[in-house]
Amino acid sequence: MSATNTAEPTPVLASAKIMPDFSHRLACDYESDCPDALVHDVKSMLMRSKGMLRLILDLHLSEQDIEINPENIVWALGSVIHELDDVFALVLTYRNAIANQQA
């Protein structure tokens, strides 16, 4: 999260145990107990996925004769799949944490 975030952690998410640790894949200053951080982190993850897909699209639409290694495309698409799986895991865990606190 950026240094401008002044949101207080919500009581629902006061424990870092209820959120997965994606700090190795997210923007700096990861805050697992802040809803604003969740929004920022999901946006970052989706932007990485869109960027990878845009690169692949641009390679295929290029008017230049560029050799594309099919194995690289497979790995690039695999990284997008993993990124989207991380987004789902992050949001699902957040939702489950909220549901558990309300139960």
Secondary structure, DSSP 8 states (H G I E B T S, - for coil): --TT------GGG--GGGS---TTTS-SS--TT-HHHHHHHHHHHHHHHHHHHHHHHHHHH-SS-----HHHHHHHHHHHHHHHHHHHHHHHHHHHHHHHHH-
